[in-house]
Amino acid sequence: MDARDEAGTPPIPGSSPTGGHLPATPEETGGSLGADHARVPELLEATRAYAVRLLGGLGDRPVARTPVRPAPVPLPETGIGLEGAMEEFAKRWEPGFAAGAGPRYLGFVTGGVTPAALAGDWLTGTLDQNPTSGLDSLAPDLERETAAWLRDLFGLPPEHEGTFVSGATMSTFAGLAIAREWLGERRGVSPAEEGVAALGPVTVLSGSPHSSVVKSLSMLGLGRSAIRRVGLLPGREAVDVARLAEELDRLDGAPAIVVANSGTVNTVDFDDLRAIAALREHHPFWLHVDAAFGAFAALSPEHAHLVAGLGEADSVCVDLHKWLNVPYDSAIQFTRRRDLQARVFRNSAAYLGPVGDDPDFVHLTPENSRRLRALPAWFALAAYGREGHAEIVRRDVALAAGLGERIATMPAYRLLAPVRLNVVCFTLAGSPSPARIDEVVDAITASGEAFLTPTIHEGVPALRAAFSNWRTTEADVERVAKILQEVASRP
Ligand SMILES: *Cc1c(COP(=O)(O)O)cnc(C)c1O
């Protein structure tokens, strides 16, 4: 009460209690923000020049860093302006950043950033759209166009509709959330309305599920233990479809979820999607396909058969910050059941309008407000098209095969699986201990020449080299092979 004047009007935030006025322009505020505002073109030129220097040095900077944290600095009280901040960043933090976007970062499955994708990302921040609803901007329509282009790129039928999410984990989370609602539909309940307890126990069958599937089941209240691992084909990471059929038989007609894998992370193996989809003739199940990077096999005529049947899935997960080479974070979720998707993620509020048949994005994913995540992908697809992106896939596949051939001739190493697409999975000759593999990984990292990640394949400690960057060349493979030779010959 005492903060109000006689008319009961609350004071304007930022105005002085002694009758001061709000500044008419941001410059008038003085301080570092006012000073920056007065020099925006010049400061953005300086930022652009810094970015160009960083990109120019990407091939030369050590590929990965063993982190050494700089001494902490307290929250600045007044701030040093953009130029000062850039200097601080360049001094304290940037030297410790990895060349993750560079050509010899072969750890995990890591994409780079094409020029058009980077430009799209810059403009995303510049325009700062919130594509949540279509009340004020065409931004959501650009996102719809991009999703339709991607559907086309992966050869999915028009019944599949796409929504942008932050990564493959969120894509799988959303796909399995729709699956959960589908199970409810079959059992005459709505988990979205009544809670997951109304559903009863749920069975999720998969051959070689990615860890993100298990994490999603935890987040969805279905529980990590809902997953039942199905037997694999001999010497493979692909599911044995006959064993899957037996597991489904055992459920005695109870609806289930099947997670099929298109591109496992160790050996890039592919489940037979057509054979799995055909099982739906006799067994009710929701088919979710984790095609985080494997979906890109569709772009190569020699490898497209690996994802034949992808369109028959009920939900599909594809990462874009991997093989599409857009910056983090970006992935897409496709489903045929947008109605169930909206039932799960509906976010009703008077100011958002009704959900309708073509729901706004706010009703389709876990997020409400978010960035216009489609714009970097739109730029990449507009700039390079299907052909340009097919070329990236073809080149990475050829480079992976090339490294595989070299490793096969090195006495110090042996391949653990044929190079099916873009990952080389190999280990040291003999039976190396996990500690010995870690030594080799650390030595490669310390050399600054390359970054590879360790794994365990069929109980054997191993290494992986994953190719999904548009910048990588034959000369890079040469350098990777050389450092592999070197570190193996060290005692
Ligand atoms: C990378 C990956 C994921 C998880 O992706 P994020 O983008 O890290 O969420 C899931 N499945 C597969 C097969 C992957 O390669």
Ligand as a Chemical Component Dictionary entry (heavy atoms), coordinates in Angstrom:
data_LIG
# 
_chem_comp.id                   LIG 
_chem_comp.type                 NON-POLYMER 
_chem_comp.pdbx_formal_charge   0 
_chem_comp.three_letter_code    LIG 
# 
loop_
_chem_comp_atom.comp_id 
_chem_comp_atom.atom_id 
_chem_comp_atom.alt_atom_id 
_chem_comp_atom.type_symbol 
_chem_comp_atom.charge 
_chem_comp_atom.model_Cartn_x 
_chem_comp_atom.model_Cartn_y 
_chem_comp_atom.model_Cartn_z 
_chem_comp_atom.pdbx_ordinal 
LIG C1 C1 C 0 22.865 -39.585 -30.498 1  
LIG C2 C2 C 0 21.834 -40.622 -30.397 2  
LIG C3 C3 C 0 20.747 -40.506 -29.522 3  
LIG C4 C4 C 0 20.617 -39.360 -28.534 4  
LIG O1 O1 O 0 20.725 -38.148 -29.168 5  
LIG P1 P1 P 0 20.848 -36.729 -28.428 6  
LIG O2 O2 O 0 20.866 -35.800 -29.570 7  
LIG O3 O3 O 0 22.133 -36.774 -27.665 8  
LIG O4 O4 O 0 19.676 -36.560 -27.539 9  
LIG C5 C5 C 0 19.787 -41.487 -29.563 10 
LIG N1 N1 N 0 19.896 -42.551 -30.378 11 
LIG C6 C6 C 0 20.952 -42.714 -31.207 12 
LIG C7 C7 C 0 21.014 -43.922 -32.076 13 
LIG C8 C8 C 0 21.950 -41.753 -31.237 14 
LIG O5 O5 O 0 22.998 -41.904 -32.080 15 
# 
loop_
_chem_comp_bond.comp_id 
_chem_comp_bond.atom_id_1 
_chem_comp_bond.atom_id_2 
_chem_comp_bond.value_order 
_chem_comp_bond.pdbx_ordinal 
LIG C1 C2 SING 1  
LIG C2 C3 SING 2  
LIG C2 C8 DOUB 3  
LIG C3 C4 SING 4  
LIG C3 C5 DOUB 5  
LIG C4 O1 SING 6  
LIG O1 P1 SING 7  
LIG P1 O2 DOUB 8  
LIG P1 O3 SING 9  
LIG P1 O4 SING 10 
LIG C5 N1 SING 11 
LIG N1 C6 DOUB 12 
LIG C6 C7 SING 13 
LIG C6 C8 SING 14 
LIG C8 O5 SING 15 
# 
